[in-house]
Amino acid sequence: LENVKNLKSHDKGKTFRVICETLDELGYEVADVNAPKGQDPKVIDAKHFLPQHRERIVLVGFRRDLDVHDGFTLKDIVNMYPKQRPSFGELLDKDVDDKYILTPKLWEYLYKYAQKHREKGNGFGFGLTRSHDVARTLSARYHKDGSEILVDRGFDDALDFYSEHNLTHRPRRLTPQECARLMGFDKLGESNFVIPVSDTQAYRQFGNSVVVPVFESVAKLMKPRILAARKIESIKAKEDQKQLEIPLAL
């Protein structure tokens, strides 16, 4: 099971407690269920796999009656981290349609909005993302203004906002195909993932998705337990079949 990190604190922790109690009643042993706050391996950040800060809570449960859960922990996912994570810049296309560049009006609005909140001491605002940065979390609202992950095209904070350089080098949105790479549906340099919907729908779907390499790694951790469970169920099925065959032989 997967959800946003704040699931643990929703309704003062009641929601998460009900989920865990329900899974327990259904006969599942959930990995790391009692991990302390701040040291919880159930909360996995995609930034270890791809340049996107995206924390999600992962609940891995094994049926108690299969007895394959002992010793399983999501702490072991560190062994699945890639030796070299691609940089944000490496996921980007060199040639991108001008329609993804923010209009002067939208860029001015986002810039002034962020400036206003900075003056108030708030952290609200756009995320200007450069080649070696870790991007913010891609959300389902990305289609509205792209503010959480704006691709830097040479904006210079030292110059006046209205300078010719800064107005010419306005940031842009990610393209849907770049989102596919940032979410792990395509690998570095690939554009194989078919996107048959509009940009708006694609942004919504990618923003609501999971980062593929994260859950590929969780699945690899689970695989030996699943194979053990299948073996146990196969043995049980054969024993049940033998029990049925005895009366027939008599």
C-alpha beads as a LAMMPS data file, in Angstrom:
LAMMPS data file: protein, C-alpha beads

250 atoms
249 bonds

1 atom types
1 bond types

-500.0 500.0 xlo xhi
-500.0 500.0 ylo yhi
-500.0 500.0 zlo zhi

Masses

1 110.0

Atoms # bond

1 1 1 0.000 0.000 0.000
2 1 1 1.217 3.533 -0.778
3 1 1 0.170 6.998 0.289
4 1 1 1.519 10.452 1.048
5 1 1 3.845 10.845 4.029
6 1 1 1.259 12.843 5.999
7 1 1 -1.001 9.801 6.222
8 1 1 0.780 9.018 9.497
9 1 1 -0.241 12.321 11.070
10 1 1 -3.713 12.665 9.547
11 1 1 -6.413 13.208 12.173
12 1 1 -3.754 13.096 14.924
13 1 1 -2.652 9.624 13.826
14 1 1 -6.099 8.030 14.106
15 1 1 -6.410 7.272 10.387
16 1 1 -3.086 5.471 10.246
17 1 1 -3.844 3.519 13.430
18 1 1 -7.179 2.298 11.988
19 1 1 -5.432 1.179 8.775
20 1 1 -2.796 -0.774 10.726
21 1 1 -5.388 -2.328 13.052
22 1 1 -7.505 -3.369 10.063
23 1 1 -4.534 -4.989 8.320
24 1 1 -3.710 -6.813 11.555
25 1 1 -7.296 -8.092 11.857
26 1 1 -7.139 -9.298 8.260
27 1 1 -4.115 -11.381 9.177
28 1 1 -1.265 -9.291 7.768
29 1 1 2.105 -8.608 9.360
30 1 1 3.096 -5.095 8.261
31 1 1 6.820 -4.389 7.993
32 1 1 8.320 -1.785 10.349
33 1 1 4.848 -0.992 11.678
34 1 1 6.134 0.383 14.994
35 1 1 9.140 2.293 13.669
36 1 1 9.781 5.530 15.620
37 1 1 9.079 8.952 14.149
38 1 1 12.028 10.345 12.214
39 1 1 13.562 6.883 11.734
40 1 1 10.772 5.274 9.783
41 1 1 11.937 3.108 6.857
42 1 1 8.322 2.984 5.649
43 1 1 8.774 6.576 4.444
44 1 1 10.818 6.355 1.239
45 1 1 12.136 9.378 -0.635
46 1 1 12.419 9.000 -4.403
47 1 1 15.434 11.344 -4.431
48 1 1 17.660 8.301 -3.819
49 1 1 16.642 6.964 -7.245
50 1 1 15.803 10.033 -9.337
51 1 1 16.286 13.794 -8.828
52 1 1 12.878 14.408 -7.252
53 1 1 12.147 14.943 -3.559
54 1 1 9.055 12.764 -3.186
55 1 1 8.385 11.103 0.168
56 1 1 5.768 8.372 0.282
57 1 1 4.742 5.936 2.995
58 1 1 4.882 2.292 1.939
59 1 1 3.084 -0.490 3.805
60 1 1 4.298 -3.988 2.963
61 1 1 2.182 -6.731 4.491
62 1 1 2.601 -10.512 4.390
63 1 1 -0.114 -12.955 5.394
64 1 1 0.686 -14.142 8.890
65 1 1 -0.368 -17.732 8.187
66 1 1 2.287 -18.085 5.476
67 1 1 5.017 -17.296 8.002
68 1 1 7.338 -15.559 5.518
69 1 1 7.388 -12.104 7.125
70 1 1 10.033 -12.603 9.809
71 1 1 12.996 -10.264 9.406
72 1 1 11.590 -8.295 6.481
73 1 1 12.330 -4.574 6.725
74 1 1 12.252 -1.675 4.308
75 1 1 15.577 -0.543 5.770
76 1 1 17.102 -2.915 3.213
77 1 1 15.979 -0.665 0.357
78 1 1 19.275 1.226 0.778
79 1 1 20.894 -1.775 -0.942
80 1 1 18.775 -0.989 -4.004
81 1 1 19.899 2.629 -4.421
82 1 1 21.585 3.139 -7.816
83 1 1 25.323 3.749 -7.689
84 1 1 24.877 6.868 -9.771
85 1 1 21.604 8.780 -9.803
86 1 1 20.945 10.802 -12.982
87 1 1 21.004 14.575 -12.604
88 1 1 17.940 16.696 -13.277
89 1 1 19.613 18.206 -16.321
90 1 1 20.280 14.787 -17.835
91 1 1 16.535 14.060 -17.913
92 1 1 15.743 17.135 -20.010
93 1 1 15.338 17.391 -23.767
94 1 1 17.612 19.781 -25.651
95 1 1 14.920 20.997 -28.048
96 1 1 11.563 21.862 -26.504
97 1 1 8.518 23.549 -28.012
98 1 1 8.182 27.223 -27.039
99 1 1 4.672 26.520 -25.704
100 1 1 6.273 25.138 -22.524
101 1 1 7.996 28.473 -21.764
102 1 1 6.034 30.553 -19.258
103 1 1 4.312 33.619 -20.640
104 1 1 5.698 36.946 -19.375
105 1 1 2.445 37.548 -17.481
106 1 1 2.447 34.177 -15.683
107 1 1 6.166 34.404 -14.852
108 1 1 5.700 37.916 -13.425
109 1 1 2.735 36.721 -11.332
110 1 1 4.669 33.734 -9.895
111 1 1 7.741 35.867 -9.201
112 1 1 5.796 38.598 -7.380
113 1 1 3.723 36.028 -5.472
114 1 1 6.897 34.346 -4.202
115 1 1 8.484 37.711 -3.384
116 1 1 5.437 38.743 -1.349
117 1 1 5.540 35.552 0.720
118 1 1 9.313 35.771 1.233
119 1 1 8.831 39.211 2.762
120 1 1 6.302 37.686 5.176
121 1 1 8.758 34.948 6.096
122 1 1 6.795 32.209 4.327
123 1 1 8.263 29.608 2.033
124 1 1 5.573 29.692 -0.632
125 1 1 6.640 30.182 -4.212
126 1 1 7.935 28.602 -7.365
127 1 1 10.732 26.055 -7.571
128 1 1 13.317 27.205 -10.101
129 1 1 15.185 23.988 -10.808
130 1 1 18.687 23.925 -12.236
131 1 1 20.654 21.057 -13.797
132 1 1 22.122 19.633 -10.584
133 1 1 19.175 20.369 -8.274
134 1 1 16.745 17.865 -6.802
135 1 1 13.293 18.865 -8.016
136 1 1 10.328 19.393 -5.748
137 1 1 7.460 16.913 -5.803
138 1 1 5.592 16.728 -9.102
139 1 1 1.903 17.169 -8.283
140 1 1 -1.373 16.615 -10.116
141 1 1 -1.844 20.399 -10.312
142 1 1 1.320 20.803 -12.386
143 1 1 -0.747 21.605 -15.475
144 1 1 -1.973 24.865 -13.910
145 1 1 1.307 26.800 -13.832
146 1 1 4.151 24.310 -13.354
147 1 1 5.352 26.366 -10.393
148 1 1 6.751 23.528 -8.267
149 1 1 9.251 22.451 -10.939
150 1 1 10.265 25.233 -13.318
151 1 1 13.184 24.433 -15.584
152 1 1 15.764 27.227 -15.358
153 1 1 16.730 28.726 -18.728
154 1 1 19.355 31.148 -17.456
155 1 1 17.408 33.440 -15.102
156 1 1 19.861 35.692 -13.226
157 1 1 18.852 36.755 -9.700
158 1 1 21.539 39.459 -9.747
159 1 1 19.812 41.283 -12.610
160 1 1 16.585 43.247 -12.527
161 1 1 13.557 41.032 -13.097
162 1 1 12.490 43.193 -16.046
163 1 1 15.898 43.177 -17.714
164 1 1 15.979 41.967 -21.303
165 1 1 18.086 38.962 -20.299
166 1 1 15.641 37.753 -17.640
167 1 1 12.539 38.341 -19.737
168 1 1 14.151 36.438 -22.617
169 1 1 15.304 33.577 -20.390
170 1 1 11.975 32.907 -18.696
171 1 1 11.721 29.409 -17.191
172 1 1 9.609 26.654 -18.671
173 1 1 7.513 23.711 -17.613
174 1 1 8.661 20.137 -17.972
175 1 1 7.243 18.409 -21.015
176 1 1 5.113 15.299 -20.357
177 1 1 7.935 13.127 -21.746
178 1 1 10.371 14.717 -19.275
179 1 1 7.857 13.973 -16.509
180 1 1 7.907 10.345 -17.665
181 1 1 11.672 10.273 -17.048
182 1 1 11.416 12.104 -13.722
183 1 1 8.875 9.496 -12.553
184 1 1 10.919 6.573 -13.907
185 1 1 8.564 5.441 -16.694
186 1 1 11.355 6.159 -19.161
187 1 1 15.038 5.688 -18.480
188 1 1 17.731 8.284 -19.100
189 1 1 17.740 9.359 -22.742
190 1 1 14.614 7.357 -23.603
191 1 1 11.212 8.472 -24.893
192 1 1 9.539 5.081 -25.202
193 1 1 6.645 5.569 -22.798
194 1 1 3.532 6.229 -24.888
195 1 1 1.489 9.250 -23.739
196 1 1 -1.828 9.074 -25.652
197 1 1 -3.585 11.872 -23.732
198 1 1 -3.429 15.673 -23.651
199 1 1 -0.652 17.462 -21.759
200 1 1 -3.122 18.422 -19.024
201 1 1 -4.209 14.820 -18.470
202 1 1 -0.613 13.581 -18.667
203 1 1 0.501 16.050 -15.974
204 1 1 -2.387 14.970 -13.751
205 1 1 -1.598 11.288 -14.189
206 1 1 2.151 11.612 -13.634
207 1 1 1.540 13.831 -10.595
208 1 1 -0.697 11.158 -9.068
209 1 1 1.639 8.282 -9.892
210 1 1 4.454 6.583 -8.001
211 1 1 8.132 6.703 -8.950
212 1 1 8.661 3.423 -10.782
213 1 1 12.209 2.532 -9.586
214 1 1 11.133 2.941 -5.938
215 1 1 8.414 0.331 -6.202
216 1 1 10.488 -1.864 -8.480
217 1 1 12.975 -1.983 -5.596
218 1 1 10.260 -2.722 -3.022
219 1 1 9.049 -5.547 -5.260
220 1 1 12.570 -6.987 -5.500
221 1 1 12.807 -6.965 -1.706
222 1 1 9.482 -8.780 -1.496
223 1 1 10.211 -11.325 -4.243
224 1 1 12.037 -13.980 -2.131
225 1 1 9.170 -13.902 0.412
226 1 1 6.571 -14.197 -2.343
227 1 1 8.391 -17.175 -3.867
228 1 1 8.581 -18.788 -0.413
229 1 1 4.855 -18.178 0.070
230 1 1 4.049 -19.751 -3.285
231 1 1 6.118 -22.790 -2.356
232 1 1 4.260 -23.136 0.957
233 1 1 0.870 -22.824 -0.768
234 1 1 1.919 -25.388 -3.383
235 1 1 2.897 -27.897 -0.657
236 1 1 -0.402 -27.291 1.143
237 1 1 -2.358 -27.783 -2.078
238 1 1 -0.609 -31.136 -2.697
239 1 1 -1.309 -32.261 0.875
240 1 1 -4.968 -31.296 0.502
241 1 1 -5.151 -33.242 -2.748
242 1 1 -3.696 -36.338 -1.062
243 1 1 -6.289 -36.082 1.701
244 1 1 -9.020 -36.062 -0.945
245 1 1 -7.520 -39.044 -2.746
246 1 1 -7.370 -41.318 0.347
247 1 1 -11.169 -41.806 0.718
248 1 1 -11.451 -42.405 -3.038
249 1 1 -8.814 -45.155 -2.839
250 1 1 -10.651 -46.813 0.026

Bonds

1 1 1 2
2 1 2 3
3 1 3 4
4 1 4 5
5 1 5 6
6 1 6 7
7 1 7 8
8 1 8 9
9 1 9 10
10 1 10 11
11 1 11 12
12 1 12 13
13 1 13 14
14 1 14 15
15 1 15 16
16 1 16 17
17 1 17 18
18 1 18 19
19 1 19 20
20 1 20 21
21 1 21 22
22 1 22 23
23 1 23 24
24 1 24 25
25 1 25 26
26 1 26 27
27 1 27 28
28 1 28 29
29 1 29 30
30 1 30 31
31 1 31 32
32 1 32 33
33 1 33 34
34 1 34 35
35 1 35 36
36 1 36 37
37 1 37 38
38 1 38 39
39 1 39 40
40 1 40 41
41 1 41 42
42 1 42 43
43 1 43 44
44 1 44 45
45 1 45 46
46 1 46 47
47 1 47 48
48 1 48 49
49 1 49 50
50 1 50 51
51 1 51 52
52 1 52 53
53 1 53 54
54 1 54 55
55 1 55 56
56 1 56 57
57 1 57 58
58 1 58 59
59 1 59 60
60 1 60 61
61 1 61 62
62 1 62 63
63 1 63 64
64 1 64 65
65 1 65 66
66 1 66 67
67 1 67 68
68 1 68 69
69 1 69 70
70 1 70 71
71 1 71 72
72 1 72 73
73 1 73 74
74 1 74 75
75 1 75 76
76 1 76 77
77 1 77 78
78 1 78 79
79 1 79 80
80 1 80 81
81 1 81 82
82 1 82 83
83 1 83 84
84 1 84 85
85 1 85 86
86 1 86 87
87 1 87 88
88 1 88 89
89 1 89 90
90 1 90 91
91 1 91 92
92 1 92 93
93 1 93 94
94 1 94 95
95 1 95 96
96 1 96 97
97 1 97 98
98 1 98 99
99 1 99 100
100 1 100 101
101 1 101 102
102 1 102 103
103 1 103 104
104 1 104 105
105 1 105 106
106 1 106 107
107 1 107 108
108 1 108 109
109 1 109 110
110 1 110 111
111 1 111 112
112 1 112 113
113 1 113 114
114 1 114 115
115 1 115 116
116 1 116 117
117 1 117 118
118 1 118 119
119 1 119 120
120 1 120 121
121 1 121 122
122 1 122 123
123 1 123 124
124 1 124 125
125 1 125 126
126 1 126 127
127 1 127 128
128 1 128 129
129 1 129 130
130 1 130 131
131 1 131 132
132 1 132 133
133 1 133 134
134 1 134 135
135 1 135 136
136 1 136 137
137 1 137 138
138 1 138 139
139 1 139 140
140 1 140 141
141 1 141 142
142 1 142 143
143 1 143 144
144 1 144 145
145 1 145 146
146 1 146 147
147 1 147 148
148 1 148 149
149 1 149 150
150 1 150 151
151 1 151 152
152 1 152 153
153 1 153 154
154 1 154 155
155 1 155 156
156 1 156 157
157 1 157 158
158 1 158 159
159 1 159 160
160 1 160 161
161 1 161 162
162 1 162 163
163 1 163 164
164 1 164 165
165 1 165 166
166 1 166 167
167 1 167 168
168 1 168 169
169 1 169 170
170 1 170 171
171 1 171 172
172 1 172 173
173 1 173 174
174 1 174 175
175 1 175 176
176 1 176 177
177 1 177 178
178 1 178 179
179 1 179 180
180 1 180 181
181 1 181 182
182 1 182 183
183 1 183 184
184 1 184 185
185 1 185 186
186 1 186 187
187 1 187 188
188 1 188 189
189 1 189 190
190 1 190 191
191 1 191 192
192 1 192 193
193 1 193 194
194 1 194 195
195 1 195 196
196 1 196 197
197 1 197 198
198 1 198 199
199 1 199 200
200 1 200 201
201 1 201 202
202 1 202 203
203 1 203 204
204 1 204 205
205 1 205 206
206 1 206 207
207 1 207 208
208 1 208 209
209 1 209 210
210 1 210 211
211 1 211 212
212 1 212 213
213 1 213 214
214 1 214 215
215 1 215 216
216 1 216 217
217 1 217 218
218 1 218 219
219 1 219 220
220 1 220 221
221 1 221 222
222 1 222 223
223 1 223 224
224 1 224 225
225 1 225 226
226 1 226 227
227 1 227 228
228 1 228 229
229 1 229 230
230 1 230 231
231 1 231 232
232 1 232 233
233 1 233 234
234 1 234 235
235 1 235 236
236 1 236 237
237 1 237 238
238 1 238 239
239 1 239 240
240 1 240 241
241 1 241 242
242 1 242 243
243 1 243 244
244 1 244 245
245 1 245 246
246 1 246 247
247 1 247 248
248 1 248 249
249 1 249 250
